Amino acid sequence: MKNCVGVKGTFSAVLTKKSGETAEYKKHNMILDSGFAFMAACMTASEGRPAPVSKIAVGLDDTASQAAMPGLVDELAAREAIATYNADTKSITVEAYFGGDVVGAIKEAGVCNDAGIFLDRSTFDVSNKGEDDELTVRFIISLSEVEG
């Protein structure tokens, strides 16, 4: 059997209310068709490679993710993210912080680049985020060797 590469996405978010109360959300996220095309272009394009993932966007829609979706359904805001690669775990962590200027019932999030190409999308239940609340969003993209 040939060895193949597997890709798995995990989403987590921590909403911290002004009172100090926190709510944590974790789930698997969907790598979108645009995300697979993005990864392929990074590995195969001799010219015009896409810009690296650099942002996390959040939005207000909780429509179930489908692979053909181009990104978020109702994007509220995008923030610069810190992306790091861990060679030991073969994982990429992308994390961003959303402060008081982002307010609403945030229900979706995704990783994208400056051109708006989305790698993945996740939906989740979140209490309303107010001006005095903080939201930290993290995506972990794990690469693994699988037999194919």
C-alpha positions as CSV (number, residue, x, y, z in Angstrom):
1,M,0.0,0.0,0.0
2,K,1.1,3.6,-0.7
3,N,1.4,6.1,2.1
4,C,-0.9,9.1,1.7
5,V,-1.4,12.3,3.5
6,G,-4.5,12.8,5.7
7,V,-5.8,16.3,6.6
8,K,-8.0,16.9,9.7
9,G,-9.2,20.2,11.1
10,T,-10.1,21.0,14.7
11,F,-11.8,24.3,15.8
12,S,-11.9,25.8,19.3
13,A,-13.0,29.1,20.7
14,V,-13.0,30.7,24.1
15,L,-15.5,33.5,24.8
16,T,-14.7,35.4,28.0
17,K,-17.4,37.7,29.3
18,K,-16.8,40.9,31.2
19,S,-17.8,39.1,34.4
20,G,-14.9,36.6,33.9
21,E,-17.3,33.8,33.0
22,T,-16.0,31.7,30.1
23,A,-17.5,29.4,27.5
24,E,-15.4,27.0,25.4
25,Y,-16.4,25.5,22.1
26,K,-14.6,22.6,20.4
27,K,-15.4,20.6,17.3
28,H,-14.0,19.3,14.0
29,N,-14.2,21.7,11.1
30,M,-14.6,21.1,7.4
31,I,-11.8,21.6,5.0
32,L,-13.6,23.3,2.1
33,D,-13.0,22.5,-1.6
34,S,-11.3,25.9,-1.9
35,G,-9.0,24.7,0.9
36,F,-8.0,21.6,-0.9
37,A,-7.4,23.7,-4.1
38,F,-5.4,26.2,-2.0
39,M,-3.2,23.4,-0.7
40,A,-2.7,21.9,-4.1
41,A,-1.8,25.3,-5.6
42,C,0.8,25.8,-2.8
43,M,2.5,22.5,-3.8
44,T,2.2,22.6,-7.5
45,A,2.0,26.2,-8.9
46,S,5.3,27.3,-10.3
47,E,3.9,30.9,-10.5
48,G,1.1,32.7,-8.8
49,R,1.1,30.6,-5.6
50,P,-1.7,31.8,-3.2
51,A,-0.8,34.1,-0.3
52,P,-0.4,32.2,2.9
53,V,-3.2,31.8,5.4
54,S,-3.1,34.9,7.6
55,K,-6.5,35.6,9.0
56,I,-9.4,34.1,10.9
57,A,-12.9,35.4,10.0
58,V,-16.0,35.1,12.1
59,G,-19.6,35.4,11.1
60,L,-23.2,35.3,12.1
61,D,-24.6,32.3,10.1
62,D,-25.0,28.7,11.4
63,T,-25.8,27.0,8.1
64,A,-24.2,23.5,8.2
65,S,-20.8,23.5,6.4
66,Q,-20.7,22.0,2.9
67,A,-17.5,21.4,1.0
68,A,-18.5,23.5,-2.0
69,M,-19.0,26.7,0.2
70,P,-16.5,29.4,-0.7
71,G,-16.2,30.6,2.9
72,L,-18.4,32.1,5.5
73,V,-22.0,32.7,4.8
74,D,-22.4,36.0,6.8
75,E,-18.9,37.4,7.6
76,L,-18.8,39.9,10.4
77,A,-15.0,40.5,10.8
78,A,-11.6,39.1,10.0
79,R,-8.5,39.5,12.1
80,E,-4.8,38.9,11.5
81,A,-3.9,35.5,12.8
82,I,-0.7,33.9,14.1
83,A,0.1,30.7,12.2
84,T,2.7,28.3,13.4
85,Y,3.9,24.8,12.3
86,N,4.9,22.1,14.7
87,A,7.1,19.6,13.0
88,D,6.8,17.1,15.9
89,T,3.0,16.9,15.7
90,K,2.8,17.7,12.0
91,S,0.2,20.4,12.7
92,I,-0.5,24.0,11.8
93,T,-2.1,26.2,14.5
94,V,-3.8,29.4,13.4
95,E,-5.1,31.7,16.2
96,A,-6.7,35.1,16.3
97,Y,-8.3,37.4,18.9
98,F,-11.5,39.4,18.6
99,G,-12.0,42.3,21.0
100,G,-14.7,44.9,21.7
101,D,-15.2,46.1,18.1
102,V,-16.6,42.7,17.1
103,V,-20.1,42.3,18.5
104,G,-22.9,39.9,17.8
105,A,-24.1,36.3,17.9
106,I,-21.0,34.7,16.3
107,K,-21.8,31.3,14.9
108,E,-19.2,30.6,12.2
109,A,-15.5,30.9,11.7
110,G,-12.9,30.1,9.1
111,V,-9.2,30.4,8.2
112,C,-8.4,32.5,5.1
113,N,-5.7,34.4,3.4
114,D,-5.6,38.1,2.4
115,A,-7.3,37.3,-0.9
116,G,-10.3,35.8,0.9
117,I,-9.5,32.2,-0.1
118,F,-10.9,30.0,2.8
119,L,-9.2,26.9,3.9
120,D,-12.0,25.7,6.2
121,R,-15.2,26.6,8.0
122,S,-16.8,25.7,11.3
123,T,-20.2,26.5,12.8
124,F,-20.9,26.5,16.6
125,D,-23.3,27.8,19.2
126,V,-22.0,31.0,20.9
127,S,-23.7,33.3,23.4
128,N,-23.9,36.9,22.1
129,K,-20.5,38.6,22.2
130,G,-20.7,42.1,23.6
131,E,-18.3,45.0,23.5
132,D,-16.7,44.1,26.8
133,D,-16.2,40.4,25.8
134,E,-13.2,38.7,24.3
135,L,-13.2,35.9,21.8
136,T,-10.1,33.8,21.0
137,V,-10.4,31.4,18.0
138,R,-8.0,28.6,17.2
139,F,-7.9,26.2,14.3
140,I,-5.5,23.2,14.2
141,I,-4.9,21.6,10.9
142,S,-3.3,18.2,11.5
143,L,-1.4,16.3,8.8
144,S,-1.0,12.6,9.1
145,E,0.4,9.7,7.1
146,V,-2.3,7.2,6.2
147,E,-2.3,4.0,4.1
148,G,-4.1,4.4,0.9
